[in-house]
Amino acid sequence: MSTSITVRDIDPGDKSWLRREARKFGVSMEELVRRLIHEKRTKTERRLKPSEAFARHFGEEHGVELPPPVGRGYKPLSFSREEEE
């Protein structure tokens, strides 16, 4: 399945630069644009915080209650008994 994008009103100087760069690397202009887009996306992708990743996989939609946020993060859970009398 192939999709194509048509870019209208591109600056002629940009188009000639793109053509020269594609020729330098031995690829088509379309392939060079794909690579440029992929490179830009990988550089700008934001890493999830651990709490965001946990919420994404084990959040309320999946039947898990998240601890309430306290201050800068989540309150640590304690598995010890508070009073052992």
MOFEN-V892092 format. One record per residue. RES is the residue in three letters. PHI is phi in degrees with one decimal (NA if undefined). Layout:
<<RES;PHI> <RES;PHI>>
This chain:
<<MET;NA> <SER;-118.1> <THR;-120.4> <SER;-127.5> <ILE;-119.9> <THR;-107.6> <VAL;-103.8> <ARG;-100.1> <ASP;56.4> <ILE;-79.5> <ASP;-61.6> <PRO;-58.2> <GLY;-65.3> <ASP;-66.1> <LYS;-65.8> <SER;-68.9> <TRP;-62.5> <LEU;-61.7> <ARG;-63.2> <ARG;-63.7> <GLU;-63.4> <ALA;-63.6> <ARG;-64.8> <LYS;-61.7> <PHE;-89.4> <GLY;74.6> <VAL;-128.2> <SER;-76.1> <MET;-61.7> <GLU;-62.4> <GLU;-66.0> <LEU;-63.6> <VAL;-63.6> <ARG;-57.3> <ARG;-65.2> <LEU;-63.3> <ILE;-63.7> <HIS;-61.4> <GLU;-62.3> <LYS;-64.3> <ARG;-63.4> <THR;-67.9> <LYS;-75.4> <THR;-101.8> <GLU;-65.1> <ARG;-91.6> <ARG;-78.9> <LEU;-74.1> <LYS;-70.7> <PRO;-55.0> <SER;-66.1> <GLU;-68.7> <ALA;-64.7> <PHE;-61.7> <ALA;-62.7> <ARG;-65.6> <HIS;-95.3> <PHE;-128.4> <GLY;-70.7> <GLU;-57.9> <GLU;-62.9> <HIS;-105.9> <GLY;84.4> <VAL;-116.5> <GLU;-89.5> <LEU;-86.3> <PRO;-65.5> <PRO;-67.2> <PRO;-67.1> <VAL;-129.4> <GLY;61.4> <ARG;-92.2> <GLY;-161.7> <TYR;-92.0> <LYS;-68.0> <PRO;-63.0> <LEU;-83.2> <SER;-116.6> <PHE;-101.3> <SER;-88.3> <ARG;-77.1> <GLU;-72.5> <GLU;-130.6> <GLU;-106.6> <GLU;-104.5>>
